[in-house]
Amino acid sequence: MASLDEVVIVADNRPKTGNEIMVRAIEELPNTLPDAPYLQKGFLRHKERNRREYKWLIEAAITLYDTEYGAGAKNLKINVDETRKSYDLRDVDSLFTYSAYLKSIGRSPRSGVVSRRSVTKSALVDAIKWNDSRVNGMDNLFKGKLNLVRNSGAVGALFGKNMLEKHQFDLDTILVDNGRKLYKLKISKGVDYVGLNTPNIYNEGFEPNGWVYVYYDNYAIKKVEYVLVAASDIQKRRSKSLFATQTIHKLVQTYWEYDGKMYPTYFYYETPKLVNTGDRSSDRSRTEAEPGFDKDAQYYYTVQEILFSDIINDPELVEQELKENQWAADIFSPKPYNAEFWKNYNVLLESEEEEKLIMDLSKRATLFKE
C-alpha cells in the first residue's frame, strides 16, 4: 500500500446552447485577448466607388498600439506610417457636408442657408475630412462599437452586457480547424434593434445577422462575420431613399493566436456613404424621374481592408515606439511616397477586376493632375 497526494476533480460545465457558448466566450476575453501592451504593423486599403467606377483609393501602412483588454479602448492608438497610393476623384456635395459639420459643432447659419461665396476652401476641406472620419475613420473602426470583440467591455457595446437583448446565437455545427474544434454560431436578431449611436447620423434600427467562430477548448473568438440590415420603419425608408440598399454595415474580423493570446489579423468593413444629396424634399420621386438625375452618384460604396502582419510585444520596443510615433490616425491626408519603405512591406493583393479598375483610376487621376 502507498499513500497518494490529494487529487481534486473540478467539474467544468460545458455550455450547450449557442447563447451560452457566446456568453462564455465573452466572459473569457480577459484570458484570451492580450494582457499586456503590444504593437501591430498593418496594411490598409480604403476604396470608394459608385456602381460604375472607383472614385477614391488609399493604401497605407499603419501601426496599432493597444493595451490589455481590461483597460478598454481609451488607450488604443493608430498611426499612419506611410502612404503607398492616394487617388481622390470623388464628386462631393461640399455645401451639404459643410452644413452638417456646422450643425455638429452648434454653429448653424442664422438664415439656415449656406452660401458658397461665404465659405472658404479650407473650411470646406475641413468639413469633408470630418465627414470622412466619422464614417470611415480609424478611430471609429477601432475605438467604437464596430470593434465588436475588443470593445465588448465598453458601455453600450454590441457584444456587451445586454448582448442577448439585441442578438441571438444558435449553434450551427462544430468544425475542425488545424486539428482544433470550432463552434460555428449563427447570429440572428433579438427583441431589440441594434444601433451604433453615430453623432449626427441616424445609425439606429438595425437587425444583425452573420456568424461567430469560437474555439472549443478555450472559448477564444477566432472570427466574426457581422451584418447590420435596416429593420425599423424609419431606417428602412432612410436606407432605401439614400442608398438603395437595406444592408448598411458589413464587418469581418479575424484573429490569430500568438503566445496563447488572440491578436487581430484581418479587418473588413463595408458601408455606403452619402456624398451628393440632391433634392431631399417630399416630392423627390418626381425629381428623380427628371432628365439628368443620377442616383448612382448620390452615394459611394466604401470598403476598408486591414491586414495585420508583425506583432511586437517586447516591453522596451513597445515603449520606444510609443514615444517616437506621432500617433496621427488621419488616413485621408496623403504623404510623400517612400519607395524604400515599400520594398519589403506586406500588402494586400488585388483581384483581376480590382486591378483593372484601380489602374483606370490611376490613369484618370494622372490626367486630372495634368
Helices and strands as residue ranges (DSSP letters): H 18-27, H 29-32, E 38-49, E 54-66, G 69-71, E 77-88, H 94-104, G 116-118, H 121-136, H 138-143, H 163-166, E 167-177, E 180-189, E 206-215, E 221-230, H 233-243, E 247-258, E 261-274, H 284-288, G 295-297, E 299-312, H 315-324, H 339-342, H 352-369
